[in-house]
């Protein structure tokens, strides 16, 4: 076999493998779509929890080992923004997430929006974006592949709730967001009144002060008039 023939054969194999990888990757995007990644830092998806929106960002060519664009980075960013905690131990296909405040993550078969997703067949982490029956929609970073000469990211990829290769972890303080904590803190700072009358009095303190001031002014006017009358009568007499 000549060098040219070997080169052509090798090139064909490479192209076939590339196409197969793209097809397999596209198939694994289960019911989702793809977004072309044209620059590093591009937002390809978002998740909203309460009033907080967290963005899934991609880098050209993937984000393996990158502190900002890796799959685990999205999970950590979400829990920092929503709960104000650091999440650790997103290191392998068998590790369990841990929170910096000591509150546990527990494995669940009934995932909710924001729960952590772990894959057993590879080291990959994601978040639950939505649950519809037995279908779980993911939001993730660093799940892309080369297609059509460019790099694309899978968006709204779905997995089956019964997939043995996927595990879900829920935060024991689920829903205790920074926003909720702030509201509860404000409520706890509000004064407590023993009676309804005290609460009303406090609520209308400014109005009452104004009314009392007005009343005092009226008394002064009446006193002035009385003095004027006495003086007038005295002088005329």
ZIBEL-V817511 format. One record per residue. RES is the residue in three letters. SS is DSSP state (@ for helix, = for strand, . for the rest). PHI is phi in radians with two decimals (none if undefined). PSI is psi as a letter, one per 40 degrees, with the letter a starting at -180 (* if undefined). Layout:
{{RES SS PHI PSI} {RES SS PHI PSI}}
//
This chain:
{{UNK . none h} {UNK . -1.25 i} {UNK @ -1.08 d} {UNK @ -1.12 d} {UNK @ -1.11 d} {UNK @ -1.08 d} {UNK @ -1.10 d} {UNK @ -1.09 d} {UNK @ -1.11 d} {UNK @ -1.12 d} {UNK @ -1.13 d} {UNK @ -1.10 d} {UNK @ -1.07 d} {UNK @ -1.07 d} {UNK @ -1.13 d} {UNK @ -1.10 d} {UNK @ -1.10 d} {UNK @ -1.10 d} {UNK @ -1.14 d} {UNK @ -1.09 d} {UNK @ -1.08 d} {UNK @ -1.13 d} {UNK @ -1.13 d} {UNK @ -1.12 d} {UNK @ -1.16 d} {UNK @ -1.13 d} {UNK @ -1.12 d} {UNK . -1.30 e} {UNK . -1.40 e} {UNK . 0.15 g} {UNK . 1.41 e} {UNK . -1.63 a} {UNK = -2.39 a} {UNK = -2.24 i} {UNK = -2.23 h} {UNK = -1.23 h} {UNK . -1.63 h} {UNK . -1.85 e} {UNK . -2.74 i} {UNK . -1.23 h} {UNK . 1.71 e} {UNK = -1.22 h} {UNK = -1.46 h} {UNK = -1.93 e} {UNK = -2.81 i} {UNK = -2.44 i} {UNK = -2.29 h} {UNK = -1.98 h} {UNK = -2.36 h} {UNK . 1.17 b} {UNK . -1.74 e} {UNK = -1.75 h} {UNK = -2.03 h} {UNK = -2.05 h} {UNK = -1.79 i} {UNK = -1.65 h} {UNK = -2.00 i} {UNK = -2.16 i} {UNK . -2.00 i} {UNK . -1.08 h} {UNK . 1.51 e} {UNK . 1.80 i} {UNK . -2.30 f} {UNK . -1.06 h} {UNK . 1.28 e} {UNK . -1.53 h} {UNK . -1.22 e} {UNK . -1.92 d} {UNK . -1.95 e} {UNK . -1.30 i} {UNK @ -1.12 d} {UNK @ -1.18 d} {UNK @ -1.09 d} {UNK @ -1.13 d} {UNK @ -1.06 d} {UNK @ -1.13 d} {UNK @ -1.13 d} {UNK @ -1.09 d} {UNK @ -1.24 d} {UNK @ -1.24 d} {UNK @ -1.27 d} {UNK @ -1.52 d} {UNK @ -1.93 e} {UNK . 1.28 f} {UNK . -2.10 i} {UNK . -1.69 h} {UNK = -1.94 h} {UNK = -2.09 i} {UNK . 1.14 f} {UNK . -1.68 g} {UNK . -1.94 d} {UNK . -2.62 i} {UNK . -1.32 e} {UNK . -2.17 e} {UNK . -1.47 i} {UNK . -1.93 h} {UNK . -1.04 i} {UNK = -2.25 i} {UNK = -1.85 i} {UNK . -1.16 d} {UNK . -1.60 e} {UNK . 1.49 e} {UNK . -1.28 h} {UNK . -1.43 i} {UNK = -1.79 h} {UNK = -2.12 i} {UNK = -1.21 h} {UNK = -2.40 i} {UNK . -1.79 e} {UNK . -2.19 g} {UNK . -1.16 i} {UNK . -2.20 i} {UNK . -0.97 h} {UNK . 1.69 e} {UNK . -1.15 i} {UNK = -1.49 h} {UNK = -1.94 h} {UNK = -2.13 h} {UNK = -1.75 h} {UNK . -1.45 d} {UNK . -1.50 e} {UNK . -2.81 i} {UNK . -1.50 g} {UNK . -2.57 h} {UNK = -2.19 i} {UNK = -2.66 a} {UNK = -2.17 i} {UNK = -1.37 h} {UNK = -1.64 d} {UNK = -2.82 i} {UNK = -2.27 h} {UNK = -2.30 g} {UNK . 1.16 b} {UNK . -1.68 e} {UNK = -1.88 h} {UNK = -1.94 h} {UNK = -1.64 h} {UNK = -1.85 i} {UNK = -2.15 h} {UNK . -2.68 i} {UNK . -2.08 i} {UNK . 1.04 f} {UNK . -2.15 g} {UNK = -2.51 i} {UNK = -2.84 i} {UNK = -1.51 h} {UNK = -2.66 h} {UNK . 1.09 f} {UNK . 1.51 e} {UNK = -2.40 i} {UNK = -1.73 h} {UNK = -2.18 i} {UNK = -1.93 h} {UNK = -1.43 h} {UNK = -2.17 h} {UNK . 1.03 f} {UNK . -1.09 i} {UNK = -2.08 i} {UNK = -2.34 i} {UNK = -1.42 i} {UNK . -1.07 d} {UNK . -1.63 e} {UNK . -1.16 h} {UNK . -1.21 e} {UNK . -1.55 e} {UNK = -2.13 h} {UNK = -2.12 i} {UNK = -2.17 i} {UNK = -2.23 h} {UNK = -1.92 i} {UNK = -1.39 h} {UNK . -1.08 d} {UNK . -1.79 f} {UNK . -0.95 h} {UNK . 1.61 e} {UNK . -1.45 g} {UNK . -1.29 i} {UNK @ -1.04 d} {UNK @ -1.10 d} {UNK @ -1.16 d} {UNK @ -1.07 d} {UNK @ -1.14 d} {UNK @ -1.13 d} {UNK @ -1.14 d} {UNK @ -1.14 d} {UNK @ -1.15 d} {UNK @ -1.12 d} {UNK @ -1.16 d} {UNK @ -1.41 e} {UNK . -1.18 h} {UNK . -1.17 i} {UNK . -1.80 h} {UNK . -1.99 i} {UNK . -1.29 d} {UNK . -2.29 i} {UNK @ -1.13 d} {UNK @ -1.09 d} {UNK @ -1.15 d} {UNK @ -1.13 d} {UNK @ -1.12 d} {UNK @ -1.06 d} {UNK @ -1.21 d} {UNK @ -1.17 d} {UNK . -1.95 f} {UNK @ -1.04 d} {UNK @ -1.13 d} {UNK @ -1.12 d} {UNK @ -1.16 d} {UNK @ -1.05 d} {UNK @ -1.12 d} {UNK @ -1.11 d} {UNK @ -1.13 d} {UNK @ -1.11 d} {UNK @ -1.11 d} {UNK @ -1.09 d} {UNK @ -1.09 d} {UNK @ -1.09 d} {UNK @ -1.10 d} {UNK @ -1.12 d} {UNK @ -1.14 d} {UNK @ -1.10 d} {UNK @ -1.12 d} {UNK @ -1.13 d} {UNK @ -1.05 d} {UNK @ -1.11 d} {UNK @ -1.12 d} {UNK @ -1.13 d} {UNK @ -1.05 d} {UNK @ -1.13 d} {UNK @ -1.14 d} {UNK @ -1.11 d} {UNK @ -1.08 d} {UNK @ -1.10 d} {UNK @ -1.16 d} {UNK @ -1.18 d} {UNK @ -1.26 d} {UNK . -1.34 *}}
//
